[in-house]
Amino acid sequence: MAKAKVTHSQDAVQITFNGDRRNPEPSTAVVQFPGGHIEVSRCSDGTYWAHVAFVSGANIVAGRIDRVGRVDAVEDLEDAGSITHIAVRVANNVPHFDPNV
């Protein structure tokens, strides 16, 4: 059975995907919240799709895009009221943490 590593603290929960094929883990994790959900899904090539889905674009009250060296508020998000889904595909080309530590 595939099991996720779930860590609980006083006011947070973390789900860690290690990407280690020797230790089966779920291919998908979903966090549901009022107004939408977040999904992370592992692809067969080891990359991950990260999805943020909204019941309605009317639920989006603010946005932000962080870039190296700066953080920008997305003040005029075109067609914000029509957005229902945002997704990015992520590879581990430049690891930011070692999940085995």
ABEGO torsion letter per residue (X at the ends): XBBBBBBBBAABBBBBBAGBAABBBBABBBBBBBGEBBBBBBBAAGBBBBBBBBABAAABABBBBBBBGBBBBBABBBGAAABABBBBBBBAABBABBAAX
